[in-house]
Every structure is written in structure tokens, then in C-alpha cells.
């Protein structure tokens, strides 16, 4: 019994360390989202470069999390609910890494847009959309820490707002392009930045669904409604 208690205590300590890494990685990703949109709005090349360089730290943290989780699997041989907990780490780390990649892509495009004539008001909608995703990510990570499936379900539903924001921005950029052909190149970059944010929302939704699975043992069985069809209908996509 004493040996079993020791194993349980060791496993708990391992999970606490991994959980701390997840939250640290999440914090870096949240910062990257904010900095990428701020760089565009303030035309701050140094900040855009910081986001691009900072993505390496996010990638390294994913690698470390995967190594730590794999070590737990090998040494502790968790069963049932504990195994589900460890597997969740792999999936959360992967989703966070992808969100970080999208923030890096945004920073790259922001750097290009800074060399062009500014389109008045073009960054405000992106900032609002990015803020929505940032708040969703914060709540999704809180849901993970608190093992709160209701908060996770709320995050999942809020992704519809992100899709709707994306559709509105898509139409706005089309208007800018039709009004002045000189805006076409910049608006295409802005559109793909908006698409990056929309994809971030999808990955945050995946995190929320993983939390629901972690707590309940089941994934949501209803198909989440998508509010974005604009670029899909026109054949415009970016991965």
C-alpha cells in the first residue's frame, strides 16, 4: 500500500509539472497573438520580428512537453483516467503549437503590409477578432486547469462569433479592393491574417473539446455550427 501511495504521489507531481508547462506555453501563445496584431496596428517592425523569433520558444516547449509526457507513459504506465490525462497533454501541446505558427504567419504578413500604404481602419477588426480568440484561449486553459467542462463548452460555442467576424472582415476587404485596386495586395495579406485568426479559433475549439473529453470521457457528439463560408465559397483558403 505504501509503495502504491508513493507511485500515485510521484504521478501527481509529474502531472503538476507538465500542467505548469502547458500554462507557460499557453501564456507565450497568448502573448504572440496580442503582439502580432499590435505590430500590424502600430506598424512596429521590431514587435513583428519578436513574434517571429519567439515562435521557436513555443516549438521547443512543445517538444519538451511531448518528452515529459512520453516519460510519464513509460515510467508510470497510467491506466484509464490517468492515461486520458497524459494523452490530453500531447493534444493540447500540438494545438498550442499550431496557434503559435499562425501568430508567426500573421507577424510575417504584418511586416510586408508595413511597407505598403496604410488602409485606414483596416487593423481594428483584426484586433477585435484576435482579442476574442485570445480570451477563448485563456478560458480554454482555465477550463483545463479547473477540469470545467461547462466552461469548455462555452468556449466551443463562442467560436461561432469568430467565424462571423471573419466573414464580416472578408466582405470589408473585398469592398476596399473594389473601391481602389491599389488596395488589392494589402487586402489580400489582411485577409490571410484574418484567416489565420479564424484557424486559431478552430484550434482553441479543439482544446476545449479535449477538455470535455478529459473530464467526461466523451467528445461532444453534436457537430459545431460554422459561421464562415465566405472564402470557402470563393475557393480562397490558406493552411
NORWOBEL-V211393 format. One record per residue. PHI is phi in whole degrees, -180 to 180 (none if undefined). D_FIRST is the distance of its C-alpha to the first C-alpha in whole Angstrom. Layout:
BEGIN
{{PHI	D_FIRST} {PHI	D_FIRST}}
END
This chain:
BEGIN
{{none	0} {-64	4} {-65	5} {-63	5} {-63	6} {-65	9} {-64	10} {-62	11} {-64	12} {-65	14} {-62	15} {-62	17} {-64	18} {-60	20} {-66	21} {-63	23} {-66	25} {-66	26} {-62	27} {-63	29} {-66	31} {-59	31} {-68	33} {-65	35} {-63	36} {-60	37} {-64	39} {-64	41} {-69	42} {-58	43} {-63	45} {-64	47} {-62	48} {-63	49} {-67	51} {-65	52} {-74	54} {-65	55} {-60	57} {-65	59} {-68	60} {-97	61} {54	62} {-101	60} {-66	60} {-64	58} {-68	55} {-62	55} {-66	55} {-61	52} {-63	50} {-63	51} {-71	50} {-69	46} {-63	45} {-63	44} {-64	42} {-66	40} {-61	40} {-65	38} {-70	36} {-62	35} {-60	35} {-65	32} {-63	30} {-63	31} {-65	29} {-65	26} {-67	25} {-64	26} {-65	24} {-62	21} {-60	22} {-73	22} {-89	19} {-97	16} {47	17} {-65	17} {-124	18} {49	20} {-61	20} {-67	19} {-64	21} {-61	24} {-63	23} {-69	24} {-63	27} {-61	28} {-59	28} {-58	31} {-73	33} {-65	33} {-62	34} {-65	37} {-66	38} {-64	39} {-64	40} {-67	43} {-62	44} {-61	44} {-62	46} {-66	48} {-64	49} {-63	50} {-61	53} {-62	54} {-63	54} {-62	56} {-69	59} {-60	59} {-62	60} {-71	63} {-63	64} {-61	65} {-85	67} {-109	69} {-65	71} {-72	69} {-100	69} {-56	69} {78	66} {-73	64} {-91	61} {-65	60} {-64	59} {-63	57} {-63	55} {-63	55} {-66	53} {-65	51} {-63	50} {-61	49} {-67	46} {-59	45} {-67	44} {-62	43} {-64	40} {-58	39} {-68	38} {-64	37} {-70	34} {-62	34} {-62	33} {-65	30} {-64	29} {-87	29} {53	28} {-110	31} {-68	33} {-69	36} {-65	37} {-62	36} {-64	39} {-64	41} {-59	41} {-59	42} {-70	45} {-71	46} {-65	47} {-60	50} {-65	51} {-64	51} {-61	53} {-68	55} {-63	56} {-62	56} {-60	59} {-66	61} {-66	61} {-58	62} {-66	65} {-63	66} {-68	66} {-61	68} {-63	70} {-58	70} {-68	71} {-71	74} {-70	75} {-152	76} {-57	75} {-67	74} {-86	71} {-59	70} {-63	68} {-63	66} {-69	65} {-65	64} {-64	62} {-63	61} {-61	60} {-70	58} {-66	56} {-63	56} {-65	54} {-58	52} {-67	51} {-61	51} {-68	48} {-57	46} {-59	46} {-63	45} {-72	42} {-63	41} {-61	41} {-61	39} {-61	36} {-61	36} {-67	36} {-68	33} {-65	31} {-60	32} {-64	30} {-58	27} {-82	27} {-101	28} {87	28} {-135	32} {-81	35} {-55	38} {-95	40} {-98	43} {-79	45} {-67	46} {-69	49} {-105	51} {-98	54} {-113	55} {-128	58} {-56	60} {-71	60} {-63	59} {-65	62} {-97	64} {75	62} {-104	61} {-140	57} {-142	55} {-93	52}}
END
